[in-house]
Amino acid sequence: MKLPSAFVVVSLVCLIIAPVSAQTTPSAAPTTVPVPATKRVTCLATTASLKGQDKRDQLQLCLAQARLDCLKQAIDQKVVGESRKSFVKTCVGGDGTEPQ
């Protein structure tokens, strides 16, 4: 019976230490600010290792999910009409069509 309680204690310690260690700053070396990638670029990168029909299928699913996420964001922000269409296109990061 000691094993489950030890597991709980270790889990709680990890939950306490992880946020504290994440807040510490690394070295004082200057860092560059990363440029946010569009959802399209992210989809292309995640399917880069695939080939053929698997690549096309996964890319199509990823882009469809990206469009859905952007549409939800537009709805939450109450963007309507042509502005919504433009918003979703910009959010996804392209012309709205998948590359072949």
C-alpha positions as a Markdown table, in Angstrom:
| # | Residue | x | y | z |
|---|---|---|---|---|
| 1 | Met | 0.0 | 0.0 | 0.0 |
| 2 | Lys | 3.0 | 2.3 | 0.3 |
| 3 | Leu | 3.6 | 2.3 | -3.5 |
| 4 | Pro | 0.4 | 4.2 | -4.5 |
| 5 | Ser | 0.9 | 6.9 | -1.8 |
| 6 | Ala | 4.5 | 7.3 | -2.8 |
| 7 | Phe | 3.3 | 7.8 | -6.4 |
| 8 | Val | 0.9 | 10.4 | -5.3 |
| 9 | Val | 3.6 | 12.3 | -3.4 |
| 10 | Val | 6.0 | 12.2 | -6.3 |
| 11 | Ser | 3.3 | 13.4 | -8.7 |
| 12 | Leu | 2.5 | 16.3 | -6.4 |
| 13 | Val | 6.1 | 17.2 | -6.1 |
| 14 | Cys | 6.5 | 17.2 | -9.9 |
| 15 | Leu | 3.4 | 19.4 | -10.3 |
| 16 | Ile | 4.9 | 21.9 | -7.9 |
| 17 | Ile | 8.4 | 21.9 | -9.2 |
| 18 | Ala | 7.6 | 22.0 | -12.9 |
| 19 | Pro | 6.0 | 25.5 | -13.0 |
| 20 | Val | 8.7 | 26.9 | -10.7 |
| 21 | Ser | 11.5 | 25.6 | -12.9 |
| 22 | Ala | 9.7 | 26.8 | -16.0 |
| 23 | Gln | 9.7 | 30.4 | -14.7 |
| 24 | Thr | 13.5 | 30.6 | -14.2 |
| 25 | Thr | 15.3 | 32.4 | -16.9 |
| 26 | Pro | 18.1 | 30.6 | -18.7 |
| 27 | Ser | 21.3 | 32.5 | -19.4 |
| 28 | Ala | 21.5 | 36.2 | -20.2 |
| 29 | Ala | 22.4 | 35.5 | -23.8 |
| 30 | Pro | 20.3 | 37.4 | -26.3 |
| 31 | Thr | 17.7 | 35.4 | -28.0 |
| 32 | Thr | 15.8 | 36.0 | -31.2 |
| 33 | Val | 12.0 | 36.2 | -31.2 |
| 34 | Pro | 10.6 | 33.4 | -33.3 |
| 35 | Val | 8.3 | 34.3 | -36.2 |
| 36 | Pro | 5.0 | 32.5 | -35.7 |
| 37 | Ala | 4.4 | 30.0 | -38.5 |
| 38 | Thr | 1.0 | 29.9 | -40.2 |
| 39 | Lys | -1.2 | 26.9 | -39.7 |
| 40 | Arg | -0.5 | 25.9 | -43.3 |
| 41 | Val | 3.3 | 25.9 | -42.8 |
| 42 | Thr | 2.7 | 23.8 | -39.6 |
| 43 | Cys | 0.7 | 21.3 | -41.6 |
| 44 | Leu | 3.2 | 21.1 | -44.3 |
| 45 | Ala | 6.0 | 20.5 | -41.8 |
| 46 | Thr | 4.1 | 17.8 | -39.9 |
| 47 | Thr | 3.4 | 15.9 | -43.1 |
| 48 | Ala | 6.9 | 16.3 | -44.6 |
| 49 | Ser | 8.0 | 12.8 | -43.7 |
| 50 | Leu | 5.0 | 11.2 | -45.3 |
| 51 | Lys | 4.7 | 10.2 | -49.0 |
| 52 | Gly | 2.0 | 9.6 | -51.5 |
| 53 | Gln | -1.6 | 9.2 | -50.6 |
| 54 | Asp | -0.8 | 9.2 | -46.8 |
| 55 | Lys | 0.8 | 12.7 | -47.2 |
| 56 | Arg | -2.1 | 14.0 | -49.1 |
| 57 | Asp | -4.7 | 12.6 | -46.7 |
| 58 | Gln | -2.9 | 13.9 | -43.6 |
| 59 | Leu | -2.3 | 17.3 | -45.1 |
| 60 | Gln | -5.9 | 17.6 | -46.1 |
| 61 | Leu | -7.1 | 16.6 | -42.6 |
| 62 | Cys | -4.6 | 19.0 | -41.0 |
| 63 | Leu | -5.7 | 21.9 | -43.2 |
| 64 | Ala | -9.4 | 21.2 | -42.6 |
| 65 | Gln | -8.7 | 21.2 | -38.8 |
| 66 | Ala | -6.8 | 24.5 | -39.2 |
| 67 | Arg | -9.7 | 26.1 | -41.2 |
| 68 | Leu | -12.2 | 24.9 | -38.5 |
| 69 | Asp | -10.0 | 26.3 | -35.7 |
| 70 | Cys | -9.8 | 29.7 | -37.6 |
| 71 | Leu | -13.5 | 29.7 | -38.2 |
| 72 | Lys | -14.2 | 29.1 | -34.5 |
| 73 | Gln | -11.9 | 32.0 | -33.7 |
| 74 | Ala | -13.7 | 34.2 | -36.2 |
| 75 | Ile | -17.1 | 33.3 | -34.7 |
| 76 | Asp | -15.8 | 34.0 | -31.2 |
| 77 | Gln | -14.6 | 37.4 | -32.3 |
| 78 | Lys | -17.9 | 38.0 | -34.1 |
| 79 | Val | -16.3 | 38.6 | -37.5 |
| 80 | Val | -18.9 | 38.3 | -40.3 |
| 81 | Gly | -19.3 | 38.6 | -44.1 |
| 82 | Glu | -16.3 | 39.2 | -46.3 |
| 83 | Ser | -14.2 | 40.1 | -43.3 |
| 84 | Arg | -14.7 | 36.5 | -41.9 |
| 85 | Lys | -13.6 | 35.0 | -45.2 |
| 86 | Ser | -10.5 | 37.2 | -45.2 |
| 87 | Phe | -9.9 | 36.5 | -41.5 |
| 88 | Val | -10.0 | 32.7 | -42.0 |
| 89 | Lys | -7.7 | 32.9 | -45.1 |
| 90 | Thr | -5.2 | 34.9 | -43.2 |
| 91 | Cys | -5.4 | 32.8 | -40.1 |
| 92 | Val | -4.8 | 29.6 | -42.0 |
| 93 | Gly | -2.0 | 31.3 | -44.0 |
| 94 | Gly | -2.9 | 30.8 | -47.6 |
| 95 | Asp | -5.5 | 30.9 | -50.3 |
| 96 | Gly | -7.6 | 28.2 | -48.7 |
| 97 | Thr | -6.7 | 25.4 | -51.1 |
| 98 | Glu | -4.4 | 22.5 | -50.4 |
| 99 | Pro | -1.3 | 22.1 | -52.5 |
| 100 | Gln | -1.4 | 19.0 | -54.7 |
